[in-house]
Amino acid sequence: MIHRPLAAACAAFVLAVGAAAETKQMTSNQNQLSSDAGYCPPDDKKSACGLPSRVVIDMSKVTVKRTDAEWRARLTPEQYRVARQQGTEYPFRNAYWDNHADGVYFCVGCDTPLFDSRHKFESGTGWPSFWQPIERGFVGEEKDASHGMIRVETHCNVCGSHLGHVFDDGPRPTGLRYCINSASLKFMSRADYDQWVAKQSQPLAQK
Ligand SMILES: [Zn+2]
């Protein structure tokens, strides 16, 4: 059975590869981590995702690359701080932690569909939480040993934007909890997403 969102994700990947051909420049300071990245002290295990990461993502593997100036022009200061500087946002004070609308969450950095509301659940953490991504290959993982903890940082594999962390205390069927910053996501309603999928699929269907 072909999962529709998966097909859409594949379409997005094709587009992302195409976009990469247009953006060849890459600055050497994209991996620099700012000391102004937010810090939220954990009050329990589930809040561990609130700590900023200290993970170096291998930017040579990503397909969408932008200069630092391009990233700053594309993103709001908050999105830039979280997605590009591996910061974190406040729990319960972000766009999607309590969003129950039906739809899909795209990467703020490259418009790849990463998470589906059908996989969203109430984690009680104050951050949007999912038990699986739409396509696991689009969500990269890195071991994060910052703050005296071993965590698994997650990022968009297409553009390298930091997303959050993944923990193994999630609900069934995966048992995983993807704890994601709203600032790294852009929500699209199901109706708009269906239109988006149809649009992305057109050139592929004509082949
Ligand atoms: Zn991305």
py3Dmol code that shows the C-alpha trace and the ligand (Angstrom):
import py3Dmol

protein = """\
ATOM      1  CA  MET A   1       0.000   0.000   0.000  1.00  0.00           C
ATOM      2  CA  ILE A   2       1.346   3.380  -0.925  1.00  0.00           C
ATOM      3  CA  HIS A   3       0.967   5.850   1.880  1.00  0.00           C
ATOM      4  CA  ARG A   4      -0.167   9.124   0.405  1.00  0.00           C
ATOM      5  CA  PRO A   5       1.830  11.450   2.643  1.00  0.00           C
ATOM      6  CA  LEU A   6       4.891   9.333   1.952  1.00  0.00           C
ATOM      7  CA  ALA A   7       4.389   9.812  -1.762  1.00  0.00           C
ATOM      8  CA  ALA A   8       4.095  13.537  -1.132  1.00  0.00           C
ATOM      9  CA  ALA A   9       7.272  13.497   0.890  1.00  0.00           C
ATOM     10  CA  CYS A  10       9.071  11.821  -1.960  1.00  0.00           C
ATOM     11  CA  ALA A  11       7.797  14.500  -4.290  1.00  0.00           C
ATOM     12  CA  ALA A  12       9.118  17.124  -1.914  1.00  0.00           C
ATOM     13  CA  PHE A  13      12.469  15.411  -1.862  1.00  0.00           C
ATOM     14  CA  VAL A  14      12.676  15.612  -5.634  1.00  0.00           C
ATOM     15  CA  LEU A  15      11.896  19.309  -5.404  1.00  0.00           C
ATOM     16  CA  ALA A  16      14.455  19.752  -2.681  1.00  0.00           C
ATOM     17  CA  VAL A  17      17.144  18.215  -4.840  1.00  0.00           C
ATOM     18  CA  GLY A  18      16.161  20.591  -7.593  1.00  0.00           C
ATOM     19  CA  ALA A  19      16.297  23.536  -5.238  1.00  0.00           C
ATOM     20  CA  ALA A  20      19.745  22.490  -4.087  1.00  0.00           C
ATOM     21  CA  ALA A  21      21.050  22.918  -7.583  1.00  0.00           C
ATOM     22  CA  GLU A  22      20.037  26.555  -7.396  1.00  0.00           C
ATOM     23  CA  THR A  23      21.683  27.289  -4.085  1.00  0.00           C
ATOM     24  CA  LYS A  24      25.303  26.330  -4.225  1.00  0.00           C
ATOM     25  CA  GLN A  25      26.705  28.754  -1.723  1.00  0.00           C
ATOM     26  CA  MET A  26      27.319  27.705   1.803  1.00  0.00           C
ATOM     27  CA  THR A  27      28.910  29.660   4.574  1.00  0.00           C
ATOM     28  CA  SER A  28      31.426  28.170   6.918  1.00  0.00           C
ATOM     29  CA  ASN A  29      29.660  29.465   9.977  1.00  0.00           C
ATOM     30  CA  GLN A  30      26.387  27.608   9.541  1.00  0.00           C
ATOM     31  CA  ASN A  31      27.338  25.160  12.214  1.00  0.00           C
ATOM     32  CA  GLN A  32      28.320  27.782  14.722  1.00  0.00           C
ATOM     33  CA  LEU A  33      26.160  27.608  17.775  1.00  0.00           C
ATOM     34  CA  SER A  34      25.110  30.766  19.465  1.00  0.00           C
ATOM     35  CA  SER A  35      25.339  31.226  23.169  1.00  0.00           C
ATOM     36  CA  ASP A  36      22.009  33.009  23.094  1.00  0.00           C
ATOM     37  CA  ALA A  37      20.145  29.790  22.332  1.00  0.00           C
ATOM     38  CA  GLY A  38      17.313  29.488  24.816  1.00  0.00           C
ATOM     39  CA  TYR A  39      17.528  27.407  27.941  1.00  0.00           C
ATOM     40  CA  CYS A  40      14.609  25.854  29.762  1.00  0.00           C
ATOM     41  CA  PRO A  41      15.540  23.956  32.931  1.00  0.00           C
ATOM     42  CA  PRO A  42      14.029  20.505  32.968  1.00  0.00           C
ATOM     43  CA  ASP A  43      11.454  19.808  35.664  1.00  0.00           C
ATOM     44  CA  ASP A  44      11.074  16.189  34.730  1.00  0.00           C
ATOM     45  CA  LYS A  45      12.371  13.732  32.201  1.00  0.00           C
ATOM     46  CA  LYS A  46       9.925  14.775  29.546  1.00  0.00           C
ATOM     47  CA  SER A  47      11.198  18.337  29.643  1.00  0.00           C
ATOM     48  CA  ALA A  48      14.660  17.274  28.592  1.00  0.00           C
ATOM     49  CA  CYS A  49      13.744  18.244  25.061  1.00  0.00           C
ATOM     50  CA  GLY A  50      13.630  21.841  26.247  1.00  0.00           C
ATOM     51  CA  LEU A  51      17.368  22.064  26.480  1.00  0.00           C
ATOM     52  CA  PRO A  52      19.211  23.479  23.502  1.00  0.00           C
ATOM     53  CA  SER A  53      21.368  21.059  21.599  1.00  0.00           C
ATOM     54  CA  ARG A  54      25.071  20.969  21.086  1.00  0.00           C
ATOM     55  CA  VAL A  55      25.149  18.748  18.075  1.00  0.00           C
ATOM     56  CA  VAL A  56      27.153  19.353  14.949  1.00  0.00           C
ATOM     57  CA  ILE A  57      25.102  18.411  11.906  1.00  0.00           C
ATOM     58  CA  ASP A  58      27.100  17.380   8.869  1.00  0.00           C
ATOM     59  CA  MET A  59      25.949  20.066   6.481  1.00  0.00           C
ATOM     60  CA  SER A  60      27.792  18.484   3.569  1.00  0.00           C
ATOM     61  CA  LYS A  61      25.080  15.810   3.435  1.00  0.00           C
ATOM     62  CA  VAL A  62      22.068  18.064   3.175  1.00  0.00           C
ATOM     63  CA  THR A  63      20.563  18.955  -0.166  1.00  0.00           C
ATOM     64  CA  VAL A  64      19.161  22.422   0.486  1.00  0.00           C
ATOM     65  CA  LYS A  65      21.919  24.851   1.398  1.00  0.00           C
ATOM     66  CA  ARG A  66      21.603  28.564   1.969  1.00  0.00           C
ATOM     67  CA  THR A  67      23.987  31.257   3.062  1.00  0.00           C
ATOM     68  CA  ASP A  68      23.612  32.680   6.519  1.00  0.00           C
ATOM     69  CA  ALA A  69      22.137  35.840   4.971  1.00  0.00           C
ATOM     70  CA  GLU A  70      19.621  33.740   3.039  1.00  0.00           C
ATOM     71  CA  TRP A  71      18.595  31.894   6.182  1.00  0.00           C
ATOM     72  CA  ARG A  72      18.114  35.140   8.084  1.00  0.00           C
ATOM     73  CA  ALA A  73      16.036  36.567   5.235  1.00  0.00           C
ATOM     74  CA  ARG A  74      13.825  33.480   5.057  1.00  0.00           C
ATOM     75  CA  LEU A  75      13.210  32.938   8.759  1.00  0.00           C
ATOM     76  CA  THR A  76      11.949  35.036  11.621  1.00  0.00           C
ATOM     77  CA  PRO A  77      14.544  35.687  14.347  1.00  0.00           C
ATOM     78  CA  GLU A  78      12.875  33.032  16.522  1.00  0.00           C
ATOM     79  CA  GLN A  79      12.797  30.469  13.713  1.00  0.00           C
ATOM     80  CA  TYR A  80      16.441  31.228  12.926  1.00  0.00           C
ATOM     81  CA  ARG A  81      17.490  30.874  16.557  1.00  0.00           C
ATOM     82  CA  VAL A  82      15.777  27.501  16.948  1.00  0.00           C
ATOM     83  CA  ALA A  83      16.204  25.921  13.514  1.00  0.00           C
ATOM     84  CA  ARG A  84      19.640  27.229  12.570  1.00  0.00           C
ATOM     85  CA  GLN A  85      21.271  27.759  15.957  1.00  0.00           C
ATOM     86  CA  GLN A  86      19.823  24.691  17.651  1.00  0.00           C
ATOM     87  CA  GLY A  87      17.963  26.735  20.180  1.00  0.00           C
ATOM     88  CA  THR A  88      14.745  25.820  21.915  1.00  0.00           C
ATOM     89  CA  GLU A  89      11.486  27.590  22.542  1.00  0.00           C
ATOM     90  CA  TYR A  90       9.414  27.850  25.685  1.00  0.00           C
ATOM     91  CA  PRO A  91       6.972  25.030  26.408  1.00  0.00           C
ATOM     92  CA  PHE A  92       3.276  25.951  26.286  1.00  0.00           C
ATOM     93  CA  ARG A  93       4.224  29.246  24.624  1.00  0.00           C
ATOM     94  CA  ASN A  94       4.717  28.127  21.072  1.00  0.00           C
ATOM     95  CA  ALA A  95       2.481  27.890  18.026  1.00  0.00           C
ATOM     96  CA  TYR A  96       1.604  24.212  17.786  1.00  0.00           C
ATOM     97  CA  TRP A  97       1.851  22.493  21.174  1.00  0.00           C
ATOM     98  CA  ASP A  98      -1.948  22.670  21.525  1.00  0.00           C
ATOM     99  CA  ASN A  99      -2.843  22.658  17.836  1.00  0.00           C
ATOM    100  CA  HIS A 100      -5.467  19.983  17.164  1.00  0.00           C
ATOM    101  CA  ALA A 101      -6.192  20.883  13.565  1.00  0.00           C
ATOM    102  CA  ASP A 102      -5.992  18.189  10.917  1.00  0.00           C
ATOM    103  CA  GLY A 103      -3.047  18.688   8.613  1.00  0.00           C
ATOM    104  CA  VAL A 104       0.669  18.406   8.011  1.00  0.00           C
ATOM    105  CA  TYR A 105       3.713  20.077   9.516  1.00  0.00           C
ATOM    106  CA  PHE A 106       6.379  21.195   7.071  1.00  0.00           C
ATOM    107  CA  CYS A 107      10.007  22.030   7.733  1.00  0.00           C
ATOM    108  CA  VAL A 108      10.348  25.778   8.148  1.00  0.00           C
ATOM    109  CA  GLY A 109      13.681  25.695   6.351  1.00  0.00           C
ATOM    110  CA  CYS A 110      12.839  23.842   3.151  1.00  0.00           C
ATOM    111  CA  ASP A 111       9.089  23.089   2.957  1.00  0.00           C
ATOM    112  CA  THR A 112       9.458  19.342   3.250  1.00  0.00           C
ATOM    113  CA  PRO A 113       6.448  17.665   4.925  1.00  0.00           C
ATOM    114  CA  LEU A 114       7.862  16.150   8.105  1.00  0.00           C
ATOM    115  CA  PHE A 115       5.036  15.357  10.513  1.00  0.00           C
ATOM    116  CA  ASP A 116       1.329  14.557  10.212  1.00  0.00           C
ATOM    117  CA  SER A 117      -1.325  15.565  12.760  1.00  0.00           C
ATOM    118  CA  ARG A 118      -2.520  11.943  12.630  1.00  0.00           C
ATOM    119  CA  HIS A 119       0.692  11.036  14.461  1.00  0.00           C
ATOM    120  CA  LYS A 120       0.479  13.872  16.992  1.00  0.00           C
ATOM    121  CA  PHE A 121      -0.347  13.129  20.615  1.00  0.00           C
ATOM    122  CA  GLU A 122      -0.691  14.849  23.970  1.00  0.00           C
ATOM    123  CA  SER A 123       2.685  14.446  25.640  1.00  0.00           C
ATOM    124  CA  GLY A 124       2.103  16.980  28.396  1.00  0.00           C
ATOM    125  CA  THR A 125       5.457  18.604  27.651  1.00  0.00           C
ATOM    126  CA  GLY A 126       4.199  21.809  26.061  1.00  0.00           C
ATOM    127  CA  TRP A 127       5.868  21.042  22.735  1.00  0.00           C
ATOM    128  CA  PRO A 128       4.236  19.457  19.696  1.00  0.00           C
ATOM    129  CA  SER A 129       4.880  15.722  19.964  1.00  0.00           C
ATOM    130  CA  PHE A 130       4.586  12.982  17.382  1.00  0.00           C
ATOM    131  CA  TRP A 131       5.053   9.244  17.549  1.00  0.00           C
ATOM    132  CA  GLN A 132       6.541   9.084  14.075  1.00  0.00           C
ATOM    133  CA  PRO A 133       7.569  11.364  11.206  1.00  0.00           C
ATOM    134  CA  ILE A 134       5.875  11.107   7.817  1.00  0.00           C
ATOM    135  CA  GLU A 135       9.069   9.710   6.328  1.00  0.00           C
ATOM    136  CA  ARG A 136      11.779   8.621   8.699  1.00  0.00           C
ATOM    137  CA  GLY A 137      14.471   9.241   6.111  1.00  0.00           C
ATOM    138  CA  PHE A 138      13.773  12.959   6.217  1.00  0.00           C
ATOM    139  CA  VAL A 139      14.405  13.249   9.950  1.00  0.00           C
ATOM    140  CA  GLY A 140      18.047  12.806  10.821  1.00  0.00           C
ATOM    141  CA  GLU A 141      19.289  11.855  14.268  1.00  0.00           C
ATOM    142  CA  GLU A 142      22.468  12.745  16.139  1.00  0.00           C
ATOM    143  CA  LYS A 143      23.594  11.739  19.586  1.00  0.00           C
ATOM    144  CA  ASP A 144      23.495  14.797  21.837  1.00  0.00           C
ATOM    145  CA  ALA A 145      25.571  14.609  25.010  1.00  0.00           C
ATOM    146  CA  SER A 146      25.015  18.198  26.132  1.00  0.00           C
ATOM    147  CA  HIS A 147      23.808  19.166  29.613  1.00  0.00           C
ATOM    148  CA  GLY A 148      25.017  15.915  31.167  1.00  0.00           C
ATOM    149  CA  MET A 149      22.412  13.864  29.342  1.00  0.00           C
ATOM    150  CA  ILE A 150      22.451  11.524  26.423  1.00  0.00           C
ATOM    151  CA  ARG A 151      19.679  12.559  24.087  1.00  0.00           C
ATOM    152  CA  VAL A 152      18.974  12.046  20.412  1.00  0.00           C
ATOM    153  CA  GLU A 153      18.759  15.313  18.529  1.00  0.00           C
ATOM    154  CA  THR A 154      16.587  15.426  15.407  1.00  0.00           C
ATOM    155  CA  HIS A 155      16.967  17.613  12.351  1.00  0.00           C
ATOM    156  CA  CYS A 156      15.602  17.905   8.838  1.00  0.00           C
ATOM    157  CA  ASN A 157      17.742  15.773   6.544  1.00  0.00           C
ATOM    158  CA  VAL A 158      16.930  17.951   3.556  1.00  0.00           C
ATOM    159  CA  CYS A 159      18.125  21.311   4.888  1.00  0.00           C
ATOM    160  CA  GLY A 160      19.774  20.522   8.227  1.00  0.00           C
ATOM    161  CA  SER A 161      17.376  22.591  10.312  1.00  0.00           C
ATOM    162  CA  HIS A 162      17.246  21.558  13.955  1.00  0.00           C
ATOM    163  CA  LEU A 163      13.853  20.145  14.930  1.00  0.00           C
ATOM    164  CA  GLY A 164      14.061  18.855  18.510  1.00  0.00           C
ATOM    165  CA  HIS A 165      14.732  15.467  20.074  1.00  0.00           C
ATOM    166  CA  VAL A 166      13.365  11.946  19.954  1.00  0.00           C
ATOM    167  CA  PHE A 167      12.822   9.869  23.088  1.00  0.00           C
ATOM    168  CA  ASP A 168      11.818   6.266  23.612  1.00  0.00           C
ATOM    169  CA  ASP A 169       8.931   6.963  26.005  1.00  0.00           C
ATOM    170  CA  GLY A 170       6.265   7.626  23.385  1.00  0.00           C
ATOM    171  CA  PRO A 171       2.968   5.838  22.806  1.00  0.00           C
ATOM    172  CA  ARG A 172       2.296   2.816  20.679  1.00  0.00           C
ATOM    173  CA  PRO A 173       2.782   1.695  18.001  1.00  0.00           C
ATOM    174  CA  THR A 174       6.340   3.070  17.810  1.00  0.00           C
ATOM    175  CA  GLY A 175       7.025   3.877  21.449  1.00  0.00           C
ATOM    176  CA  LEU A 176       8.797   7.006  20.206  1.00  0.00           C
ATOM    177  CA  ARG A 177       8.216  10.627  21.164  1.00  0.00           C
ATOM    178  CA  TYR A 178       9.431  13.205  18.684  1.00  0.00           C
ATOM    179  CA  CYS A 179       9.524  16.383  20.740  1.00  0.00           C
ATOM    180  CA  ILE A 180       9.652  19.152  18.147  1.00  0.00           C
ATOM    181  CA  ASN A 181       9.970  22.923  18.339  1.00  0.00           C
ATOM    182  CA  SER A 182       7.056  24.767  16.755  1.00  0.00           C
ATOM    183  CA  ALA A 183       9.529  27.326  15.429  1.00  0.00           C
ATOM    184  CA  SER A 184      10.990  24.627  13.169  1.00  0.00           C
ATOM    185  CA  LEU A 185       7.605  23.786  11.670  1.00  0.00           C
ATOM    186  CA  LYS A 186       4.969  25.314   9.422  1.00  0.00           C
ATOM    187  CA  PHE A 187       1.461  23.901   9.620  1.00  0.00           C
ATOM    188  CA  MET A 188      -0.729  23.330   6.572  1.00  0.00           C
ATOM    189  CA  SER A 189      -4.394  22.265   6.809  1.00  0.00           C
ATOM    190  CA  ARG A 190      -5.398  18.911   5.304  1.00  0.00           C
ATOM    191  CA  ALA A 191      -7.363  20.572   2.512  1.00  0.00           C
ATOM    192  CA  ASP A 192      -4.417  22.772   1.542  1.00  0.00           C
ATOM    193  CA  TYR A 193      -2.064  19.822   1.868  1.00  0.00           C
ATOM    194  CA  ASP A 194      -4.166  17.716  -0.497  1.00  0.00           C
ATOM    195  CA  GLN A 195      -3.967  20.526  -3.024  1.00  0.00           C
ATOM    196  CA  TRP A 196      -0.231  20.811  -2.440  1.00  0.00           C
ATOM    197  CA  VAL A 197       0.215  17.067  -3.003  1.00  0.00           C
ATOM    198  CA  ALA A 198      -1.785  17.207  -6.232  1.00  0.00           C
ATOM    199  CA  LYS A 199       0.355  20.112  -7.425  1.00  0.00           C
ATOM    200  CA  GLN A 200       3.648  18.380  -6.561  1.00  0.00           C
ATOM    201  CA  SER A 201       2.508  15.158  -8.197  1.00  0.00           C
ATOM    202  CA  GLN A 202       1.698  16.694 -11.579  1.00  0.00           C
ATOM    203  CA  PRO A 203       5.186  16.764 -13.082  1.00  0.00           C
ATOM    204  CA  LEU A 204       5.933  13.271 -11.738  1.00  0.00           C
ATOM    205  CA  ALA A 205       2.690  11.841 -13.174  1.00  0.00           C
ATOM    206  CA  GLN A 206       3.517  13.231 -16.593  1.00  0.00           C
ATOM    207  CA  LYS A 207       6.776  11.313 -16.784  1.00  0.00           C
TER     208      LYS A 207
END
"""
ligand_1 = """\
1
ZN
Zn 14.237 21.219 6.089
"""
view = py3Dmol.view(width=600, height=400)
view.addModel(protein, "pdb")
view.setStyle({"model": 0}, {"cartoon": {"style": "trace"}})
view.addModel(ligand_1, "xyz")
view.setStyle({"model": 1}, {"stick": {}})
view.zoomTo()
view.show()
